[in-house]
Amino acid sequence: MNRIRLVLSCMLASAALAGCIPQKRVAWSPDGKVAAVVAADGLRFFDPAGGLSAVLAPGVTQIEWFADGSRLLAVRDQQARTWDEVTTVLTDDRRDDLMQRAEQVRNDLLAYEGDWDHFDSSGFHGLNGAAKLAVVLYIRDYLSEGMPEKLGERWDKISEFSASIRSLEVLRVAGERVTPATVILRTLDDVAWPRVSPDGRLVAFSRPATEDEPFTRTQLVAPIRANAAPIEVARFTGLFPDWSADSRELVFASAGGELRKGDALQLGVIARQTVTPAGDTVELGKEEPLAGILFDPMTRIRCLGDGRILFASIELNLPCTDSDMPRRPSLFAIDPARQSTVTRLVPRQIEPKMTDMVTLFEVSPDEQRVTVPGSNGSLSVLTLANGEWQEIYSGSDDGDSNKVRMVPTWRRNGELCFTVPPGSPLGSADRHEVVLWSRGTTRCISKDWSDAVVRDFLLPEVKSESK
């Protein structure tokens, strides 16, 4: 059984989780006329020929179009360089808690006599990175007595520290002009993978469930309005939920409770939760389990207009031997309104072609096909009705797993946008490039984008010192 657990652990900690999860760097407008891209310096637009705009909104790190095509949901990062700047996003209770923690951290710093590389304090426990830095800023700005003498040159470096403030906001789009419309919230906490409801009234997003479980999330929902108060929907969920087509339900993968440590397998469920706008907040119904799964934080949910719910999961039948273990997830669907069974979407003869990154699948606008990327840079398309498999780009098996630099996206039915790795005949020798595939023809559209614009995106990521 230990060996079986090891096989499953390797699959669940897929190539995407071993490094950075590929982000949604490019999002095409609903009419396909323009794409928003998260560049190194913020939000830019580009057209199907690759013509790139100036920076339209600095600091943008995540994007999602509203269905009307006139608005974008964006996550922005800004740096707070002083404690007083941090307090602008804190409730009174959160501010008081961080100040008390700062007192504890300061006392522990003054009493510490060991190797500074191993310093820890109970005042930091349970905080994310931004909140820990906020604690340090308070010590620096208001509790500095004795600190320079104790920390020496390390104290000098603290003068450069800042804490990230994340904002979730709506940007109005008119041609190539983008103007801020609504700031939904500003916070020290993580705001990840926002998903707008089809009716444009609600947004779901997530943050880590615990400090030491960054890939298992707490799902939150907020109304699309200024200074909204997010409501927690569920803890210990997957990264990628989705809204039902009528915007009434949020569907997500749930671990069913706190994750067990070690190599124990964790059973979970695909669940749905009724979410109703109620003025400045939302009201939640009862969580309903729909299907049992082997829980994986990378489980992706996509809801179709006909009521079906698509998800990627490992199919496991016990008892089994090591040789019978599945080697990668596959695609399944449930239709709660019509049947109570799970439907396999991938024919058995096609399953060997499924890749280790099927959890990053995306559905075409007409909901007839899904993309299936591979960690070697490959990209294929599966037709849902008949299981037809078409390889769009073959990738390469040269030992480099850092091939997928963004989640492939649909521009229109039969037209896909994705990246190809360095050395590809379609791209460049020394960096990734963005390409557009349309009915058998693939062309590069990013060659004229400067390295400064695509730093940490198409260029190899540059590791910086942690602040």
N, C-alpha and C positions, 0 to 999 in steps of 0.2 A: 504493500500500500504506500510506503514512503516513496517508492520510485514513481508510482502513478501520481502522487501529489506533486512530485518534482516536475513531471511532464506538464501537468496542468498549470503549475506556478509559472513555468517558462512561457506558456501561451498567454496567460493572463497578464504577465509583465511583458507585453509585446514590445516590438522595436520602438513603437511610439512612446511607451512609458519608460523605456530604458534611457532615452535621452529627453528631448523636448517634444511635447505633443505638437504636431503640425497645426498651425493656426489658420483661421479663415482670413488670409491676407487680402484676398480679392473678393469683392461682392458685386455682381452685375445688377444694374437696375432692373426692375421687373419688365421694362420694354426692351432691354438688351442694348440700349443706345450708348450707355456709358458705364464704366466700372469704377467703383471706389477701391482704392488700394491703401493699405497701411504701410507707408514708407518709413524710412528711418527718421524723418523729420515731421511726421504727422500724416494727416489725411490728404491724399491727392486723388484726382480723377484721371482716367485715360480712356481713349476711344478705341474702337476695334482695330485701328491701324497702329496703336501703341503710342499715339500722341499724348504726352504727359502734361498735366496742368501744373501750376505753381502750388505751393502748400496752401490748402484751404482751411485747415484747422490743425494747429500744432498740438503735439502731445497725444494724439489719438492712437490707441493701441488695439481696439477692437471695433468692428462695425457690423451693422445689420440693417438692411433696408426695410422700411415699412411697405406694405402691399400696395399703397397708393403711389409709390415712386417719388413722392415729393418730400419725403423726410428720411433721415438716417438716424438710427440709434447708435450712439458712440460711447465708448469708455475712454476717458482721458486720464492721463497721469500728470500730476503737477507736484513740484517739490516744495515742501514746507521746510524752511531753513531755520526757523525759530519755534520755540514752544508756543509763543503767542499765536503764530500762524496755525499751528496744530489745533489749538482750542476752538477755532472757527468751525470745526466739523465734529466736535465732541458734545455729547449730552453732559449735563452736570454730573451725573453718576459716573460716566466713563472718564471724565476729566479727574474726578476725585480718586477713582480707582488707580489711574495711571500715576497720579501724584503720590499716592501711598506706596505704590510699587517702586517709584523712584527713590523714596526714602529707604526702602529695604535694599535696593540695589546699591545705593551709595554706602550704606553701612557695611554691606558685604565686600564692596571694593576696598574700603579703608581697612577691613580686617584681613583681607586676603594676603597670603604670603607665598603662594605657589606659582607655577608656570602660568603666565597670563593667557597662553593659548588654550588652557583648560578651565578658565574661569567660568563659573555659572552662578546664578542667583535664583532663588525661589521667586523673586520679583519678576523674572522674565517668563516664568512657566505659564503656558496657556496663551501666550501672545504671539501674533504673527510678526513678521519682520518689521513692518512699518510701525507697529505699536511699540516694539522693543526700541526702535530708533527714537520714537517720541519720548520714551522714558529717558533715554540718554540726553535728548535735547533739554528736558526739564532739569536734569542734573547739571548740565553744562550752563544753562541760563540762570538757574535759581539756587542750586545746591553745590556750588563749585568749591566751597572752602575745603582746603586740604587735597583737592583732586590733582592740581598740577604737581605737587610734591610727591604724591603717591604714584601717579602714572607716568610722569616724566614726558618723554617725547610722544607717547601715545596720547596724552592729553592735547597736544598740539594738533594731532590729526582729527580729533573730535570737533575742532572748530569748523571742519569742512563737511560735517555730517548733515544730512537732510532726511526727511521722512516723506514717503510717497502718499499723496492724497489722491484718491481715485474718485472721479465723478462719472455718473451715468446720466447722459443727457440726450436730448433730441436736437438734431440739426436740421434746419429747413433748407431744401435744395431748390434753386431756381437757375437752370442752365448750369454754368460752372461757378455759380456763387453759392456759398454755404454760410448760413447765419445761425447763431445759437437761438434756440426757441424755448426750451424748457430744461432746467436742471432738475432731474428727478431726485438725485441724492448725491452727497459728497461724504466720503468715509475713509478711514484708515484701513478698513477691511478689504479683502479681495473682492473684486467684481469680475466674474469670469463667465464666458460663453453665454452672453445675453441672447434671449430668444423672444421676439415680439409675437404676441398673439395675432392671428389673422385679421381680427377686427381692429387692431391697433390701439386697444384700450389697456392692455396689461403687458408686463415684461417679466419673464422668468430669468433668473441668473443664479449663480452659485458661488460659494466660498468653501474652503476646506472645512471638513467636519471637525477635525482636531488638528492640533499643531503638528503631530507626527503622522497624519494620514492625508497628505496633500492631494491625492488623487481620488479620495472618497469625499463626497461633497455634502453640504447642506444646501437644499434647494429653497430659494426665496422667490416671492412674487411681489410686485409693486404695481400700483396703477400708474399710467403715463400721465403724471401731473407733477407740478413743482413741489419739492420738499416732501415727497411721498414717504410713508413709513412702511418699509418692507415687512412682509409677514412670512415667517418660516413655514414651509409646507412639509418638509420631511428632512431627516438627517440620515447620513450614511447611504447616499444615493450615488448613481452614476453621474458622469460628466455631461451627458448629452440628452436632455429631455426634449419633449416637443408638445405643442398645443394641438388639441383636436381641431378639425376643420371648422367647427362652429365656435371655437374659442372658449368653450365652457369647461374644458378639462385639461389638466396638465398630466402628461403620461411620462413615467420615468422608471428607471431600474432602481430597485431598493434592496439593500442588504437585509432588511427586516429587523434591524437592530444593530447594536455596536459590533464592529468587526472584531473577530477573534484574531489574536496574534499567532505568529508562527506559521506553519505550513498547512494548517487545517483548512479543508475546503469550506466554502461559505455558500450555503444555499440562499437564494434571494427570489424576488418576484418582479415581473413587470406590473406596475401598479398605475392607477389613475386617481386623480383627485379633482373634485369639482371646485372651481375657483370662480367667484362672482364679484364683480366690482361693487363696492359699497361706499360711495362718496370718496373720502380721502384714504380709504383702506380697501381691503378685500375680505370676503367671507369664504371660509373653507368648508367643504362638505366632508363626508367620511371617506377615508382612503379605501380603495377597492382593489384587491389583488386580481390580476387577469391571467397570469401564467407563471409557473415556477421556472427558475433558471439557476444555473451556476453563476453566482454573482461575479461580475467583472466591472470595475469602475469605468472602463471604456465602453460599456454597452451604449449603443446609439439608438435612439428612438426617432422614427419619422412617421407621422400620421398622414394618411392619404384622404382625399376628398370623399372616397366611397366608404369611409369608416374603418378600413383596415389599418392596423398598426404594424409597421415593419421594425424589426430589430435584429441585431447580430448577436449570436450567442453560440456557445459550445454545446453540441449535442452529446450527452453522456448517458450511456446505458450501463448500469451495474448489475451483477458483477462483470468484470472484464479483466483481461490481461493487458500488460504494457503494449503489446503489439496491436491490440484493439483500440487503444486510446485515440481519440480525435487529435489531429495535429494543428487545427486552426478553427476559428469560428466559422459559422455559415449564416445564411439569411433565412429568417422566418417571418411569418405574419400571423396575427390574430385578428378576428373580426367579431368583437363582443356582441354586436347587434344581430348577427346572423348565425354564428356557430360558436361552440365552446371549445373547439380544438385548435391546436397550433398547426399551421400549414407550412410545410417546407417549400421554399421558393427556388432552391437550387437542385436540379436533377443530380442523382448520384454520380452519373458519368462526368458531370461538370465539376463536382466538388474538389477533385485534385487540383483544379486550376485556381481555386480560391486562394487569396493571399493572406498573409498574416496581418494585414491592415484593413481587412474588410469592415472593421468597426468604424472606419472613416467614410463609409459609403454615403453618397448623396443621391437624391431622387431627381429625375428630370422634371422640367416644368409640366409636362403632360402626364407625369406619374407612370410612365410606361417602362422606364429604364432606370438603372442605378449604376453609379460609378464604383469601381473596386480598385483602389490604389494598392501598390505593393511597396514594401520597404526598399526594394532595389530600384525604385523610380518608375516601375511599370504602371500602366493604367489600362484597365479593361472596363467594358460595359456589359451588363447583364440585362437582357430583356425579360421582364417579369412574367409576361404571359406564356412564353414558351421555353424559357431557360436558355435562349440563344446567347452565346458568349462571343464577344468581339474584343480582341486585343487592339488597343489604340496605340500604345507605345510599349515596347518590350523591356526597357530598362537594361540593367547590366548587373552581373553578379561578380563584382570585383572586391568584395569584402567591405565596402563602404556602406554602412547602413544609413548614413545621413543623406538620403536621396530625395525624400519628400519634404519640400520646404513650405508647402501650404496645402490645405485641403483643396482638392480639385473642385471646380465650380462649373455649373452650367451657365452658359450665356443664353442659349435658346435650346429648343429641342434639336438634337443632332449637332450641337456646337458646344465644345468643352474648352475650358481654360485650366491649364496646369503648368507645372514647372518641369524642365528637363535638367539633368545634372551636367556638371562641367565635362567637356569632351564629347558631348552629344553632337551628331552631325547637324542637328537642328539649332544648336545654341553656340556657346562660346567655350574656349579652352579652359578658362580659369574661374568661371562662376556659373551658377544656375541661371536659367533664363525662363521667362514666362512665354508660353506658346498658346496659340489658339488652334484647335482642331475642328474641322468642319467637313463631314462626309468624305473622309479619306485624305484630306489635305491638311497638313500641319505647317504653320508658319510662326516664326519667332516675332514677338511684338515688343520686346524689352531691350533690344541691343543698344538702343540709343539712350537708355536710362543710365545716368552717371552712377559710379560706384558709391558716391556719398548718399545718394537717394536710396540705394538698396542694401546698405550696410546691415549686417545681421539678418538679411532676408535672402537675397540671391548670392551674396558673398558669404564665405565661411564666417561663422559667428566668432566675434572677438570677445574673449573672456576678460572682464574688467574686475578690479579689486572690489571686494564687498565693502560697502560703506557702513 
